[in-house]
Amino acid sequence: MIIQRVVLNSRPGKNGNPVAENFRIEEVNLPNNINEGQVQVRTLYLSVDPYMRCRMNEDTGSDYITPWQLSQVVDGGGIGIVEESKHVHFTKGDFVTSFYWPWQTKVILNGSSLEKVDPQLVNGHLSYFLGAIGMPGLTSLIGIQEKGHITAGSNQTMVVSGAAGACGSLAGQIGHLMGCSRVVGICGTQEKCHLLTSELGFDAAINYKKGNVAEQLREFCPAGVDVYFDNVGGDISDTVISQMNQNSHIILCGQISQYNKDVPYPPPLPPAVEAIQKERNITRERFLVLNYKDKFESGILQLSQWFKEGKLKVELASILLSISLILT
Ligand SMILES: NC(=O)c1ccc[n+]([C@@H]2O[C@H](COP(=O)([O-])OP(=O)(O)OC[C@H]3O[C@@H](n4cnc5c(N)ncnc54)[C@H](OP(=O)(O)O)[C@@H]3O)[C@@H](O)[C@H]2O)c1
């Protein structure tokens, strides 16, 4: 059977912007027979995530993510349906997921690399398992639980950068659900700012491409910043950290503004900002969702419950903000 797949065609270089030509689509033959322990699946959804930029480099700079190889199929989070199974845990028609799903229309995988998903948890919207009820949702929830130090009723202000992205749009909503009294988002267009405040419950939003971020932060966070969910790093984060309170907390989720640069992770703060961080005893610990696999099951149930109760807006955020390729 002939199937299509996406392979890495070239590397952008550690300091370069990725381009479409870094990838190519090719046709290959899929064997007709599967072995004991294997399943054949058809790909339904693939997730395109910021960490993949690092996988385009020969050296990813992290011990937990491996580089994609030239002319080899690329992989990442995916969802599919079982078409044939020789593994005891799976039968035809099961929906399954993996963090290492090859970008090809159909694929034969070892059953041990797959997990079954329950469509009822997402009211049948399977792509949510790659978004709000999947890795980005878990990242926001567990990041806030583990590093946010939120105490309901204590009048805390949270700021979220990359606020209209997959993690950010959920982090702001979860910040409210866990008890922050005020949540302010930072993102790159007026349209996104409007979405955050009109649909997702953010109290205010700042367009970092327009106007003065520091001034607007002072206006929208008059009591300073207690919790900062940092998705972007760079100048935006330096500005936020400068307005953080004594004994406040940074959730170091990601540093997307630095991923096209050859810098270590996490990038060091400029000396003046680092001095503020130390002086005010602001925590900035590394956070990696994959280190909390024991919390995934309960986290998915919590996210699903909030989604079903209408407390976590998912559909709008998923349609407008996350990038999923639909393969049929
Ligand atoms: N720690 C973990 O375990 C973990 C897990 C998942 C993700 N992450 C990290 O979380 C972050 C967000 O991931 P995501 O899945 O939410 O990504 P996403 O949906 O692609 O959203 C990323 C957002 O970042 C903004 N952005 C892009 N370049 C920027 C720049 N130079 N300056 C400021 N903002 C910029 C974009 O919004 P605008 O158009 O508004 O600029 C975009 O909406 C990433 O840094 C990722 O690496 C960490």
The ligand as a MOL file (V3000), in Angstrom:
LIG
                    3D

  0  0  0     0  0            999 V3000
M  V30 BEGIN CTAB
M  V30 COUNTS 48 52 0 0 0
M  V30 BEGIN ATOM
M  V30 1 N 7.5770 23.1230 29.8430 0
M  V30 2 C 6.8750 22.2320 29.1650 0
M  V30 3 O 6.7790 21.0640 29.5290 0
M  V30 4 C 6.1840 22.6990 27.9220 0
M  V30 5 C 5.1950 21.9180 27.2890 0
M  V30 6 C 4.5300 22.4520 26.1770 0
M  V30 7 C 4.8900 23.7000 25.6990 0
M  V30 8 N 5.8840 24.3930 26.3270 0 CHG=1
M  V30 9 C 6.2570 25.7410 25.8810 0
M  V30 10 O 5.1290 26.5660 26.0430 0
M  V30 11 C 5.2150 27.6480 25.1340 0
M  V30 12 C 3.8800 27.7930 24.4050 0
M  V30 13 O 3.6200 26.6050 23.6840 0
M  V30 14 P 2.2290 26.4530 22.9040 0
M  V30 15 O 2.0530 25.0250 22.6170 0
M  V30 16 O 1.1920 27.2140 23.6360 0 CHG=-1
M  V30 17 O 2.5790 27.2220 21.5560 0
M  V30 18 P 1.6260 27.9400 20.4970 0
M  V30 19 O 0.2230 27.4990 20.6020 0
M  V30 20 O 2.3490 27.8130 19.2030 0
M  V30 21 O 1.6510 29.4480 20.9710 0
M  V30 22 C 2.8470 30.1480 21.0540 0
M  V30 23 C 2.5360 31.6390 21.0880 0
M  V30 24 O 3.7560 32.3380 21.2700 0
M  V30 25 C 3.6570 33.6090 20.6580 0
M  V30 26 N 4.9690 33.9560 20.1090 0
M  V30 27 C 5.6210 33.3740 19.0830 0
M  V30 28 N 6.8180 33.9790 18.8830 0
M  V30 29 C 6.8980 34.9680 19.8140 0
M  V30 30 C 7.8700 35.9570 20.1210 0
M  V30 31 N 9.0090 36.0340 19.4460 0
M  V30 32 N 7.6110 36.8170 21.1400 0
M  V30 33 C 6.4600 36.7300 21.8410 0
M  V30 34 N 5.4900 35.8240 21.5910 0
M  V30 35 C 5.7120 34.9610 20.5950 0
M  V30 36 C 2.5860 33.5000 19.5670 0
M  V30 37 O 1.5890 34.4370 19.8300 0
M  V30 38 P 1.5430 35.9390 19.2880 0
M  V30 39 O 1.1000 35.8900 17.8780 0
M  V30 40 O 0.5160 36.5040 20.1580 0
M  V30 41 O 2.8990 36.5040 19.4350 0
M  V30 42 C 1.9450 32.1310 19.8010 0
M  V30 43 O 0.5550 32.2170 19.9900 0
M  V30 44 C 6.3950 27.3750 24.2340 0
M  V30 45 O 7.4930 28.1380 24.6760 0
M  V30 46 C 6.6480 25.8920 24.4340 0
M  V30 47 O 7.9920 25.5440 24.1950 0
M  V30 48 C 6.5130 23.9160 27.4120 0
M  V30 END ATOM
M  V30 BEGIN BOND
M  V30 1 1 1 2
M  V30 2 2 2 3
M  V30 3 1 2 4
M  V30 4 1 4 5
M  V30 5 2 4 48
M  V30 6 2 5 6
M  V30 7 1 6 7
M  V30 8 2 7 8
M  V30 9 1 8 9
M  V30 10 1 8 48
M  V30 11 1 9 10
M  V30 12 1 9 46
M  V30 13 1 10 11
M  V30 14 1 11 12
M  V30 15 1 11 44
M  V30 16 1 12 13
M  V30 17 1 13 14
M  V30 18 2 14 15
M  V30 19 1 14 16
M  V30 20 1 14 17
M  V30 21 1 17 18
M  V30 22 2 18 19
M  V30 23 1 18 20
M  V30 24 1 18 21
M  V30 25 1 21 22
M  V30 26 1 22 23
M  V30 27 1 23 24
M  V30 28 1 23 42
M  V30 29 1 24 25
M  V30 30 1 25 26
M  V30 31 1 25 36
M  V30 32 1 26 27
M  V30 33 1 26 35
M  V30 34 2 27 28
M  V30 35 1 28 29
M  V30 36 1 29 30
M  V30 37 2 29 35
M  V30 38 1 30 31
M  V30 39 2 30 32
M  V30 40 1 32 33
M  V30 41 2 33 34
M  V30 42 1 34 35
M  V30 43 1 36 37
M  V30 44 1 36 42
M  V30 45 1 37 38
M  V30 46 2 38 39
M  V30 47 1 38 40
M  V30 48 1 38 41
M  V30 49 1 42 43
M  V30 50 1 44 45
M  V30 51 1 44 46
M  V30 52 1 46 47
M  V30 END BOND
M  V30 END CTAB
M  END
